[in-house]
Every structure is written in structure tokens, then in C-alpha cells.
Amino acid sequence: MPFEFGFPDTPREKKAFVRAELAALVTASGGTRDERRVRRAVAELEDSLDSRLRVDDFTLDSRRGEKVFVEERKAVSGLIGIDGGPVPGELLVPSAMAVRRGVRSMATPGGSR
């Protein structure tokens, strides 16, 4: 479900926002090992957004929903290994900061999913 202003409201929309921000960083970075890690994280977040894993934007399917957490863990683990090399200034704010906030909320206990 698309959002119009500011940060999205539902956990699924927040994750889709983070995924889009990560994808924007990939297109601006280059063919580095870090870019491959970000591309992989984008794909893993995309897998975790699969509608078959959810009842709605707030509720995971009782049988398949665990995959959401598996894919999120893989995405965050891959991003933790990134060097933190230079990021173009126009991407640093707000994109990189939004990604960091979103990833932090996905990685912390009780964070939005």
C-alpha cells in the first residue's frame, strides 16, 4: 500500500521504504563488493515483503510468516559487513540516514517489522 507523505505507517510499508532507499544507494555506488552486499540485502528485503507471508500489513501468516524474520536477519547481517566507504553527499541525507533508521528498527528487539 503506497504512502504519500513522510514515513509510512505500517511495518510492511516501513520495510518497503527501507528497501527502496537501499536500492537507490545501489544505483549510485558502483560495482564494489559493498554494492553486491546491498543488492543482496535489497533482494532479501524484497523476499520478506512477499504478500504470501502476511495476512495484512500488520499481521504475519501463522505458518509462513517466520520467513519474514529469516530474510530480515540475512539482510541486516549482510549490511553490517559493509565498510562504510564514502557515500555521495546528496545520498547521505536523507537516504542513508533513513536506511540506517529503518535497518536499526528492524534489527532491534521490539523494532517495527
FENLIN-V720166 format. One record per backbone hydrogen bond with DSSP energy under -1.0 kcal/mol. NH is the residue of the N-H (numbers start at 1). CO is the residue of the C=O. Records with the same first field share a line. If there is no record, write none. Layout:
NH=CO / CO
This chain:
12=57
14=10
15=11
16=12
17=13
18=14
19=15
20=16
21=17
22=18
23=19
24=20
25=21
26=22
27=23
36=32
37=33
38=34
39=35
40=36
41=37
42=38
43=39
44=40
45=41
46=42
47=43
48=44
50=47
53=50
54=51
55=59
56=59
61=53
65=61
67=64
68=65
70=66
71=67
72=68
73=69
74=70
75=71
76=72
77=73
78=74
79=75
80=76
82=79
91=88
92=88
93=89
96=91
97=92
98=94
99=95
100=96
101=97
102=98
103=99
104=100
105=101
106=102
107=103
108=104
111=108
